[in-house]
């Protein structure tokens, strides 16, 4: 068993970090399921220490101007726009 | 309309090319300019990409006609294609059963003859599982062989686009078309090796050494094991040598896969806020309340589950316990595969430890469903290529055999797989 049981408060906390509003019945279900799933993840503690695999190499390209979407194309899928810009909700 | 598709289309390709006259289904998380691309999610129900994915450009130039955008589990998160916002797809090879997932529509379209070929994507088995369940061939390429430009991300360090087809040689021909470097995806390999994949489908397994990892066979359903063992006997009769190999690292692969995939998903899906594209809630409220409501309405339950668990695994106090440990497991798995693949040419196992589930049977218990991915997820964690090829039936339900090769060893697994046809 996991040392700290998952509580409804934990589920509401991560949902708030992830900006996902949950209904009460979803919180109930997720609390039970997360307990079981995180308990399974505990088996990762048995993984031995190994050398890190080969270092990865960064792939860089010259920083040159290239074609991109036009403003009209970029705005085509936006639910709301104003004067050629995306329109989001009020910040506060 | 066939239930394999979310959207039907008829987009003709170039007049000549190696795929001229062929029809193809494209999984609905691969961007098609001017044709809506939903990822199986209400979040993207009306999203119409302003550009084509690189693989879509390439199949067009090769002459294929795109006949539809194929159904899939929402954002690729599932093993049954039942989490799609449009509902499930039936399995043409086993009616009343799921087609597997998440590329279930792609496999079903090929199995039903609605398309000659299909493209899917494979993050933890999402090409190989539906190929096995629908009795068709599916290839998960080595990480970096095929461009992901235009593939809508779920867990980008794990996923590759790959082909599904009725035969190994047709799947290999499609791989020839889509493989190769792309300056719009910096993770593509500049030099993935010479030679055609289609030519590798020569039906020859003579002299090849096939390793069978005991850990990937002993947990399988009895009927699946019997079909797998008789396929192995057929390869031996054609001149292959088989040997049991030990891969202890795969015991924690499912857990490592889900921690990494969910963590990447929590980051990749943060972009859906209803401002630039996608569903937007009508609810009032400030910035945070509005985003939370938009995401609550747009995402289905499995997607929410993975975003929340990924957020949890990356959050302060838990990062080292879950995410860092999962990366350590990934390193171990890579090294374990490298070790055994230095001794044998390919590895063989059942693709799925179980035959296709009945529709609606498995949705209630997420953990049980995650464990069904035991044989496919290690390959994504190790960045290796794998193919699923039909290997008979159990009680009338298709069984798939998976062959895993060394990095960029697609030609070897294609050659061995073609010996089973």
Interface residues (C-beta under 8 A of the other chain):
Chain A: X10 X11 X14 X15 X16 X17 X18 X19 X20 X21 X22 X23 X26 X30 X33 X34 X36 X37 X38 X40 X41 X43 X44 X45 X46 X47 X48 X49 X50 X51 X52 X53 X59 X61 X69 X73 X74 X76 X77 X78 X79 X80 X86 X87 X88 X89 X90 X91 X92
Chain B: X46 X47 X48 X50 X51 X183 X186 X187 X249 X251 X252 X255 X256 X258 X259 X266 X270 X273 X274 X275 X276 X277 X278 X279 X280 X285 X286 X287 X288 X289 X290 X291 X292 X293 X295 X296 X299 X301 X304 X305 X307 X308 X309 X311 X312 X313 X315 X322 X325 X326 X328 X329 X331 X332 X334 X335 X366 X367 X370
